[in-house]
Amino acid sequence: MSENKISKENFAQLLETIHAPKSLNFDFLYEAFLDSLESDDAIKEESSFVSKMNLNPLQVLLYLVNEHSFYLITHPEKKEADLIKDDKYEQLLLSLTLDKYYTNEHLAYRNQNFSNRFTPTISTLTLYLNFVLGMLSRYPQGNPNETLVIDVMKKGFSMAQCIVNLLENGYETEAFSTWRTLHENECILQVLVSYGKPVMDAYVNHMKYAVAFRGGLPSKAETDEVFVKIKEGMKENDLKSKDMKRFIEYGWLSAIPDVKLGRIPDFKFNFRDGVERCANLRQYSKVYEMSSEIAHSSPLLIYSRKTYFYLVTILNLYESFFRLEKIFKTLYFANIPEEAQKQYLQMQSLYYGELLSCYKFEKARLDGMVKSGSAEKDEK
């Protein structure tokens, strides 16, 4: 690699590409980078094993810049102007850079996985999620009084993206426990969208109640005022002092007319008999319960059937995504620029059918496992 010496101009472009802090000494980084490439050549001459690994200069540079920047931050008593004159410091920096590069990028432990980012089941959903999240980024966010639905929806799509990343890296049970949170998110979103502003306002109020309960309000007077409202709300709903935490978390559901009038059978202020029931997604109760066992580190987490949980997770992820995408399309599609609408429709015409095919394919796999009884043991 060292014979293809990179120019300072190209190196400057690389630094800009990785958003390196402009305060760092350019000449030192340039020389240290070239030295790291030469050191790599020397390592490869000594090790036939390492010689088979291709070097990624951009990743090496990322390690180098971050190691140097972090050292300066964590050693404020030392000046960069002095460090760059110290050969021992550069040797330390190069050692850390190349050790971490080879260990983390080439020799890292990888879980057994049942998919990868190039598999259509993963790549198609990833493409769709990136597209939707990009469109949602056009909207104002972060102001619960005005942007609550957008904020909840974006968090749902972001969690879906997180689940995909976990699945493609072999973390099936972790992905399944994350789906539990995604399901809670989509149920809340469904309730907010179905019942509108009065319920949205109640949800925002209960967010403030939660902050007060955790001691997060700026003054005691403001905290006391919120607790008066909490106790009034509990009294209205015939709740006892021991139910305060439950009311803070789920009391916003009392703003739903059918809850007020007692028209929802077996309603309770909790998730499964409250939020999930009001969202008309109670059919996911058993899957949610199984996911909760995983989230709470039951033996199911340790001795899990990896293939089975991969399939259960990917199917429930797809179903949650279909519901989230429908809400997005119904509420916000008409508000984006016409050109963006065309791009979305074009993407949808190309890939939505493939999403459905991926879902049917994985469902057939799970049905086959259950029918054959192989869901009871892990595949080797």
Secondary structure per residue as TSV (DSSP state, phi and psi in degrees):
chain	resnum	aa	ss	phi	psi
A	1	M	-	360.0	-33.6
A	2	S	T	-65.4	-24.5
A	3	E	T	-69.6	-21.1
A	4	N	S	-94.5	67.3
A	5	K	-	-65.6	126.9
A	6	I	-	-77.6	140.5
A	7	S	-	-77.2	160.6
A	8	K	H	-63.9	-33.9
A	9	E	H	-65.3	-45.7
A	10	N	H	-67.1	-34.8
A	11	F	H	-65.0	-40.2
A	12	A	H	-60.9	-38.0
A	13	Q	H	-66.9	-37.4
A	14	L	H	-62.6	-44.2
A	15	L	H	-60.9	-39.0
A	16	E	H	-68.2	-37.4
A	17	T	H	-61.7	-40.3
A	18	I	T	-92.0	6.4
A	19	H	T	57.2	45.5
A	20	A	-	-66.8	142.6
A	21	P	-	-56.0	127.9
A	22	K	T	-70.0	-14.9
A	23	S	T	-74.8	-17.1
A	24	L	S	-71.7	148.0
A	25	N	-	-68.1	114.6
A	26	F	H	-63.7	-48.7
A	27	D	H	-61.5	-39.3
A	28	F	H	-64.7	-46.3
A	29	L	H	-61.2	-39.3
A	30	Y	H	-63.2	-48.6
A	31	E	H	-66.5	-40.5
A	32	A	H	-64.9	-36.6
A	33	F	H	-65.1	-46.7
A	34	L	H	-61.9	-39.5
A	35	D	H	-65.0	-34.6
A	36	S	H	-66.9	-36.5
A	37	L	H	-67.6	-39.0
A	38	E	H	-67.7	-38.6
A	39	S	H	-63.8	-36.8
A	40	D	H	-63.6	-41.1
A	41	D	H	-59.5	-41.6
A	42	A	H	-66.0	-40.6
A	43	I	H	-62.3	-41.4
A	44	K	H	-68.4	-31.4
A	45	E	H	-67.1	-30.7
A	46	E	H	-87.9	-21.8
A	47	S	-	-129.2	114.8
A	48	S	H	-67.5	-28.4
A	49	F	H	-66.2	-49.0
A	50	V	H	-68.7	-30.8
A	51	S	H	-62.4	-19.5
A	52	K	T	-84.0	-6.5
A	53	M	S	-96.5	128.0
A	54	N	-	-76.0	137.1
A	55	L	-	-86.3	135.2
A	56	N	-	-105.7	100.9
A	57	P	H	-58.6	-35.4
A	58	L	H	-66.1	-40.9
A	59	Q	H	-66.6	-39.8
A	60	V	H	-59.1	-44.3
A	61	L	H	-63.6	-38.9
A	62	L	H	-61.6	-44.3
A	63	Y	H	-62.8	-44.7
A	64	L	H	-60.2	-50.7
A	65	V	H	-63.4	-43.6
A	66	N	H	-69.2	-36.6
A	67	E	H	-63.5	-45.6
A	68	H	H	-65.7	-45.6
A	69	S	H	-62.7	-42.9
A	70	F	H	-66.1	-37.9
A	71	Y	H	-62.1	-43.0
A	72	L	H	-64.5	-38.9
A	73	I	H	-66.6	-40.7
A	74	T	H	-88.4	-3.1
A	75	H	-	-130.0	66.0
A	76	P	T	-63.0	-18.7
A	77	E	T	-75.7	-12.2
A	78	K	S	-104.4	141.0
A	79	K	-	-99.4	139.1
A	80	E	H	-59.4	-36.7
A	81	A	H	-59.3	-32.3
A	82	D	H	-81.5	-40.8
A	83	L	H	-62.7	-38.7
A	84	I	T	-70.8	-11.3
A	85	K	T	-92.7	-6.2
A	86	D	-	-97.2	111.6
A	87	D	H	-63.2	-33.3
A	88	K	H	-65.1	-34.8
A	89	Y	H	-66.5	-43.3
A	90	E	H	-64.4	-38.0
A	91	Q	H	-62.6	-41.7
A	92	L	H	-62.3	-44.7
A	93	L	H	-62.5	-44.5
A	94	L	H	-67.1	-38.9
A	95	S	H	-62.1	-47.0
A	96	L	H	-62.2	-43.6
A	97	T	H	-61.4	-51.4
A	98	L	H	-73.8	-35.9
A	99	D	H	-59.3	-48.8
A	100	K	H	-69.9	-36.3
A	101	Y	H	-61.8	-52.3
A	102	Y	H	-69.8	-39.9
A	103	T	H	-68.7	-46.2
A	104	N	H	-81.1	-32.9
A	105	E	H	-95.1	-27.7
A	106	H	T	-116.8	-30.8
A	107	L	S	-113.3	10.3
A	108	A	-	-65.2	146.0
A	109	Y	-	-67.8	132.6
A	110	R	-	-119.3	130.3
A	111	N	-	-67.3	151.0
A	112	Q	-	-61.6	130.9
A	113	N	-	-129.3	160.7
A	114	F	S	-112.6	12.4
A	115	S	-	-161.7	177.2
A	116	N	-	-153.5	174.3
A	117	R	T	-69.2	-10.4
A	118	F	T	-95.3	-12.8
A	119	T	S	-66.5	131.7
A	120	P	H	-52.6	-35.0
A	121	T	H	-58.2	-36.0
A	122	I	H	-89.7	-48.4
A	123	S	H	-66.0	-35.4
A	124	T	H	-68.8	-44.0
A	125	L	H	-66.1	-38.9
A	126	T	H	-61.3	-44.6
A	127	L	H	-58.5	-46.8
A	128	Y	H	-63.3	-43.5
A	129	L	H	-63.7	-42.4
A	130	N	H	-61.7	-39.5
A	131	F	H	-65.9	-47.7
A	132	V	H	-65.3	-45.0
A	133	L	H	-62.9	-35.7
A	134	G	H	-63.8	-38.8
A	135	M	H	-70.8	-39.0
A	136	L	H	-65.3	-27.2
A	137	S	T	-65.6	-13.8
A	138	R	T	-74.6	-18.0
A	139	Y	S	-93.0	150.4
A	140	P	-	-60.3	146.9
A	141	Q	-	-145.4	165.0
A	142	G	S	87.6	6.1
A	143	N	-	-119.5	93.3
A	144	P	H	-52.5	-33.8
A	145	N	H	-67.0	-24.3
A	146	E	H	-117.2	-28.6
A	147	T	H	-123.9	24.4
A	148	L	H	-56.1	-49.6
A	149	V	H	-64.3	-43.3
A	150	I	H	-59.9	-43.9
A	151	D	H	-64.1	-44.4
A	152	V	H	-66.4	-41.5
A	153	M	H	-64.4	-45.0
A	154	K	H	-62.7	-40.4
A	155	K	H	-61.3	-38.9
A	156	G	H	-61.6	-48.4
A	157	F	H	-64.7	-36.2
A	158	S	H	-65.2	-40.3
A	159	M	H	-65.9	-36.5
A	160	A	H	-59.9	-41.8
A	161	Q	H	-63.2	-40.1
A	162	C	H	-61.6	-43.1
A	163	I	H	-62.4	-42.3
A	164	V	H	-58.6	-45.6
A	165	N	H	-61.3	-39.7
A	166	L	H	-66.2	-42.7
A	167	L	H	-64.4	-42.8
A	168	E	H	-71.6	-13.5
A	169	N	T	-105.8	10.6
A	170	G	T	86.1	18.8
A	171	Y	-	-105.5	69.7
A	172	E	H	-66.9	-48.3
A	173	T	H	-68.3	-36.7
A	174	E	H	-64.4	-38.1
A	175	A	H	-65.4	-39.8
A	176	F	H	-66.4	-40.6
A	177	S	H	-67.7	-30.2
A	178	T	H	-71.7	-33.2
A	179	W	H	-58.6	-34.6
A	180	R	H	-53.6	-45.4
A	181	T	H	-69.2	-38.4
A	182	L	H	-60.8	-41.0
A	183	H	H	-64.8	-40.2
A	184	E	H	-60.4	-42.4
A	185	N	H	-61.7	-47.6
A	186	E	H	-68.0	-32.8
A	187	C	H	-66.3	-44.7
A	188	I	H	-59.2	-45.4
A	189	L	H	-60.3	-43.9
A	190	Q	H	-61.9	-40.9
A	191	V	H	-66.5	-44.8
A	192	L	H	-60.4	-44.5
A	193	V	H	-69.4	-38.2
A	194	S	H	-69.5	-36.5
A	195	Y	H	-109.2	-9.1
A	196	G	-	77.1	-156.9
A	197	K	H	-57.7	-44.6
A	198	P	H	-57.3	-39.8
A	199	V	H	-74.3	-37.2
A	200	M	H	-61.2	-44.0
A	201	D	H	-62.2	-41.3
A	202	A	H	-63.8	-40.0
A	203	Y	H	-61.6	-44.3
A	204	V	H	-63.5	-41.2
A	205	N	H	-60.2	-41.0
A	206	H	H	-72.7	-24.4
A	207	M	H	-62.6	-41.9
A	208	K	H	-67.4	-37.1
A	209	Y	H	-59.5	-41.0
A	210	A	H	-64.8	-39.0
A	211	V	H	-64.2	-42.4
A	212	A	H	-64.4	-42.1
A	213	F	H	-60.6	-33.6
A	214	R	T	-89.2	5.5
A	215	G	T	74.1	30.2
A	216	G	-	-98.2	0.1
A	217	L	S	-83.2	152.8
A	218	P	S	-68.8	-24.0
A	219	S	-	-139.3	156.1
A	220	K	H	-65.4	-37.5
A	221	A	H	-61.4	-43.0
A	222	E	H	-67.5	-38.4
A	223	T	H	-64.1	-44.8
A	224	D	H	-61.7	-38.7
A	225	E	H	-63.6	-40.8
A	226	V	H	-66.8	-40.1
A	227	F	H	-66.6	-28.6
A	228	V	H	-62.9	-42.9
A	229	K	H	-66.3	-38.7
A	230	I	H	-60.7	-47.1
A	231	K	H	-66.1	-35.0
A	232	E	H	-64.6	-42.8
A	233	G	H	-65.5	-38.9
A	234	M	H	-64.1	-40.1
A	235	K	H	-64.3	-40.9
A	236	E	H	-62.1	-28.6
A	237	N	T	-104.7	15.5
A	238	D	T	56.5	41.5
A	239	L	-	-103.7	148.2
A	240	K	-	-92.4	171.6
A	241	S	G	-57.4	-36.9
A	242	K	G	-66.6	-14.7
A	243	D	G	-94.4	9.1
A	244	M	H	-58.7	-48.2
A	245	K	H	-61.8	-40.2
A	246	R	H	-64.9	-39.3
A	247	F	H	-66.8	-42.1
A	248	I	H	-59.7	-40.1
A	249	E	H	-79.3	-35.7
A	250	Y	H	-125.1	-0.2
A	251	G	G	-64.1	-19.9
A	252	W	G	-62.1	-20.1
A	253	L	G	-65.6	-19.4
A	254	S	G	-67.6	-12.4
A	255	A	G	-79.1	-9.5
A	256	I	S	-75.2	125.1
A	257	P	H	-52.2	-43.7
A	258	D	H	-65.9	-27.7
A	259	V	H	-72.5	-45.0
A	260	K	H	-57.2	-39.8
A	261	L	T	-90.3	2.4
A	262	G	T	68.6	30.6
A	263	R	-	-92.8	-1.8
A	264	I	S	-102.4	110.4
A	265	P	T	-60.6	139.2
A	266	D	T	59.7	25.5
A	267	F	-	-67.8	139.6
A	268	K	-	-141.9	156.3
A	269	F	S	-81.3	76.6
A	270	N	S	-151.9	-170.7
A	271	F	I	-79.1	-56.1
A	272	R	I	-69.0	-39.0
A	273	D	I	-95.6	0.7
A	274	G	I	-119.7	-81.7
A	275	V	I	-61.9	-50.4
A	276	E	H	-63.2	-39.0
A	277	R	H	-67.3	-43.4
A	278	C	H	-67.9	-24.6
A	279	A	T	-85.0	-2.0
A	280	N	T	58.8	38.6
A	281	L	-	-125.0	29.3
A	282	R	G	-65.0	-17.3
A	283	Q	G	-66.7	-11.9
A	284	Y	G	-93.8	8.5
A	285	S	H	-59.3	-43.9
A	286	K	H	-69.3	-39.0
A	287	V	H	-65.9	-40.5
A	288	Y	H	-61.1	-41.6
A	289	E	H	-63.6	-41.5
A	290	M	H	-65.5	-39.8
A	291	S	H	-64.1	-35.6
A	292	S	H	-64.9	-36.9
A	293	E	H	-61.9	-40.6
A	294	I	H	-64.1	-45.3
A	295	A	H	-63.1	-27.7
A	296	H	T	-98.9	20.6
A	297	S	T	57.0	43.8
A	298	S	-	-73.9	169.9
A	299	P	H	-54.2	-25.0
A	300	L	H	-59.7	-32.3
A	301	L	H	-68.4	-43.4
A	302	I	H	-75.3	-43.4
A	303	Y	T	-110.2	55.2
A	304	S	-	-89.1	157.3
A	305	R	-	-93.3	102.2
A	306	K	H	-60.0	-46.6
A	307	T	H	-63.4	-43.2
A	308	Y	H	-60.2	-47.1
A	309	F	H	-72.3	-27.0
A	310	Y	H	-61.4	-48.9
A	311	L	H	-67.5	-42.1
A	312	V	H	-60.6	-41.8
A	313	T	H	-68.8	-47.5
A	314	I	H	-64.0	-36.8
A	315	L	H	-68.3	-45.0
A	316	N	H	-69.2	-32.4
A	317	L	H	-62.6	-46.9
A	318	Y	H	-59.3	-44.6
A	319	E	H	-63.7	-41.6
A	320	S	H	-63.8	-42.1
A	321	F	H	-61.1	-45.2
A	322	F	H	-56.5	-40.7
A	323	R	H	-70.2	-42.7
A	324	L	H	-63.2	-42.8
A	325	E	H	-64.4	-36.2
A	326	K	H	-64.0	-42.3
A	327	I	H	-63.6	-45.1
A	328	F	H	-58.2	-47.6
A	329	K	H	-64.6	-38.5
A	330	T	H	-70.6	-42.8
A	331	L	H	-91.5	-34.7
A	332	Y	T	-121.8	-13.1
A	333	F	G	-60.2	-39.9
A	334	A	G	-68.3	-14.8
A	335	N	G	-95.0	-3.5
A	336	I	S	-91.7	158.5
A	337	P	-	-57.1	152.5
A	338	E	H	-58.7	-39.1
A	339	E	H	-64.7	-39.4
A	340	A	H	-67.0	-35.9
A	341	Q	H	-61.2	-43.6
A	342	K	H	-62.0	-42.5
A	343	Q	H	-62.2	-41.4
A	344	Y	H	-66.8	-44.6
A	345	L	H	-63.6	-36.4
A	346	Q	H	-65.7	-44.4
A	347	M	H	-62.7	-41.4
A	348	Q	H	-63.8	-41.9
A	349	S	H	-64.9	-30.3
A	350	L	H	-81.4	-36.6
A	351	Y	H	-119.6	-18.1
A	352	Y	H	-65.1	-38.9
A	353	G	H	-62.3	-36.8
A	354	E	H	-67.7	-36.0
A	355	L	H	-58.7	-45.1
A	356	L	H	-63.5	-39.2
A	357	S	H	-65.3	-41.3
A	358	C	H	-61.4	-43.0
A	359	Y	H	-62.3	-46.5
A	360	K	H	-63.2	-38.2
A	361	F	H	-62.8	-48.5
A	362	E	H	-68.8	-34.1
A	363	K	H	-65.7	-39.8
A	364	A	H	-63.4	-37.4
A	365	R	H	-63.2	-45.9
A	366	L	H	-65.7	-43.2
A	367	D	H	-59.5	-39.5
A	368	G	H	-65.3	-40.1
A	369	M	H	-63.1	-46.4
A	370	V	H	-64.1	-43.5
A	371	K	H	-64.1	-38.1
A	372	S	H	-83.4	-12.7
A	373	G	T	85.8	0.9
A	374	S	G	-74.8	-7.6
A	375	A	G	-67.8	-15.0
A	376	E	G	-83.1	-10.5
A	377	K	S	-141.5	156.3
A	378	D	-	-78.1	146.4
A	379	E	-	-78.1	142.3
A	380	K	-	-102.3	360.0
